[in-house]
Amino acid sequence: MVEIRHLPDSICMLKHLKSLEISNCLLIEQLPEEICRLECLEELYLWSCTSLRDIPNSICKMKWLKYLRVVGCDKVEKLPEKLGCLKYLEKLELGRCKSLQGIPNSICKMKCLKRLDLSSCDQVENLPEEIGCLECLKELDIFSEGISRLRLPQSIFQLKGLRITGSRDQLQSYGFTSFTESYPGSLNLYAVEL
């Protein structure tokens, strides 16, 4: 089995590519800086790329991107500051990014964002103060198996119909007293709807 260490720069010439999934590429440390040349890309999935260190800033130029999933990428510490330029992004899934330090404030410009997954992102302590501006946001997953340090800003309570998923202890720590099992039979996964 050949381990892929980097994507060829020529991948950026696939101008009509709509979906790109990079899974279990344990040695990839970075994506090509010119990835923004994938002008038609709507879905980018980075799954268990455990050596990936960062997401290039140029990704913010991918104007048609709807789904960005960076899951199980343990070494990713930060996201591009201008991520909010992805104005058509509907799903931002960052589950199990154990080193992720925070979420850029610019995501509050994402008027189409419906789902934000921060499950097991235990280093993230704050959500942007203006997250209440995300009128389309319907799902927020903050489940943590360990001790969660995440603070919910007050503006989040403006998002009527938002479903927040987390552990029973997490939801109680935010003052929620009424919640339901998110998936019956699941281990300690509960949800509350604002």
NORVEN-V413902 format. One record per helix or strand. SS is the DSSP state (h for helix, s for strand). FROM is the first residue (numbers start at 1). LEN is the number of residues. If there is no record, write none. Layout:
ss=SS from=FROM len=LEN
ss=SS from=FROM len=LEN
This chain:
ss=h from=9 len=5
ss=s from=19 len=5
ss=h from=33 len=5
ss=s from=43 len=5
ss=h from=57 len=5
ss=s from=67 len=5
ss=h from=83 len=3
ss=s from=91 len=3
ss=h from=105 len=5
ss=s from=115 len=3
ss=s from=126 len=1
ss=h from=131 len=3
ss=s from=139 len=3
ss=s from=151 len=1
ss=h from=154 len=5
ss=s from=163 len=4
ss=h from=168 len=6
ss=s from=180 len=2
ss=s from=190 len=4
